[in-house]
Amino acid sequence: MTPQQTAELVRDGMFARDRAAQSLAMRITHIAPGEATIEMPVRDDMLNGFDTCHGGYITALGDTAFAYACNTRNEMTVASGLSVDFVAPGRPGDVLVAQARELSQAGRTGVYDVTIRNHQGQLIALFRGKSYSMKGKPTVPAQAA
């Protein structure tokens, strides 16, 4: 199986069980080894008291793109930390797009950057995730692979 085929298999297996991403109407638009792009529409029930997208939803989108990017090799990988900087508000009707890419992966740890933009390309947030891999434990069970 090629690295791209493995990434696609993991994407499909993870998303089938990812109730959080499904409930937020997230859609995976790109997957490749160490990379993921995920879209999420800003719905009215995601708005805070300022009529902008609550930062928790923006963080959830970044965390989801990060999770898919760091699991593309079918080795169960979890977050060990994250930081997020909000630079502009998400607005009602926006479609937010999170692009995650691997910066470093060595041993059991990795570092990933995620940019979150609206559908017009305006930068909304910058997210950095640190990962920890569970050596020898697949993300997708062997029977799914």
C-alpha positions, 0 to 999 in steps of 0.5 A, a space after each residue: 500500500 502506498 503512503 497516499 493509500 494509507 492516508 486515505 484509508 486512515 481518513 475514511 476509518 477515522 471519519 467513520 467514528 468521528 462523531 464530533 467532526 460529523 456533528 459539526 458538519 466538517 468535511 475533509 477535502 484533502 489528505 496526504 501523508 502529514 497533511 489534511 485540509 478540513 472545512 467547517 461551516 459557521 452555523 448560527 448555533 456556533 455564534 457567541 454573544 458578539 455574533 462571531 464564531 466561538 473560539 472553541 469551535 475554531 479550535 476544534 476545527 484546527 484540532 481535527 485537521 491536526 489529528 487527521 494530519 498526524 495519523 496519516 501513517 496509521 500509527 495512533 497519534 494523539 495531541 500532547 499540547 496545542 496553542 492557538 492565536 485568533 487573528 480575525 473573527 469567523 462570521 455567520 455564514 463563513 466556511 472555515 478551512 483548516 490546512 494542517 501540515 507536518 513540520 517535524 516528526 521524529 521518534 514519538 513526537 511531532 509538530 504540526 501547524 494549522 492555518 485557519 482561513 475563511 472561504 474568502 482566504 482571510 486568516 482567522 487563526 493560527 494553530 500549532 499542535 504537538 503530537 505523541 505517537 503510540 508505537 505499534 498501535 494502528 489508528 485504523 484496526 488491521 481488519 479495516 486496512 
